[in-house]
Amino acid sequence: MKKIILVICVMFGFASGASAQQGGLSLKSHSALIMDAQRGNILFHKNPDNVMPIASITKLMTAIVVLDAQLPLDEKIVIEAADIDIIKNTRSRLRVGGSLTRQELLRLALMSSENRAAAALGRSYPGGISAFVAAMNRKAFELGMGNSYFVDSTGLNSANVSTARDLAKMVNAAYDYDVIREFSTTAAHEVAFTDDDRSLQFVNTNHLVRSSSWDIGISKTGFLSEAGRCLVMQANITGKQIIIVLLDSWGKNSRIGDANRIRKWMEIGFTRKVRG
């Protein structure tokens, strides 16, 4: 009987998530949270309330605000000089003067983290970027994200901050949007530019969406030198809808490694039967 109790504690004692090592799970991300989306139970956490820059994870909130406004997705938006990144000087294959529908911009912002696409979405919002940012922060308040603050639609500004606990709430809310689920998990997409008769292939920044071993419902990556490498996902693991938040992973592949470690940990912990 004592052996049974001990095994159960090892398997399920991580529900409190008090330690990075608890339940045998060790992650390289500075901050992390794993949540059962259906029940709202936090299965594991590590520094979940540290306020940190979130880089392009910001684009999930950008998509939510655009869709909440019910702006026409087939409306064409011209890329302007104002959409050029002057903070980090990142490159873009979206040329100034070219135009894409709001739907295409949303897809590129979510799947390939296209900064000019996200900038154009914020700029073309009624009232401009200032009204858009205000709407982002209102939505954060509405979702109970009390430790989050947004300043732009791209995430290029390191003043876009949140916590792993808050981001789990945002991912959970984002899952209610069919468009976000579809676009954020699109593996690859070709965009035709009618303005200059050319087309370009874009790929998802999270290669796990192309893996047959993963069933991912929402995905978004992020990277800034100030934020490290970040990843948020909603995935079906062992028949459960699991939200994963990983912030400030050190090393180029650490966030992917952490995601795989989490899946393995879930599969072992939740499928192994206790034997007497």
Protein Blocks (a to p, Z undefined) as FASTA:
>chain_A
ZZmmmmmmmmmmmmnomafkgghiacfbfbdcdddfknopafbdchklbccdekjmlmmm
mmmmmmmnopafkbccdddfklpcfklopacfbdghiacdfklmmmmmmmnopaklmmmm
mmmpghijmlmmmmmmmmmmmnopakbccfbfnomamkbccdfklmmmmmmmmmmpmklm
mmmmofbdcdddfklopadddddfblklmpmkbccfbdcddddfklopaddddddeehia
cddddehiehjklmmmmmmmmmmmmmmmmmpccdZZ
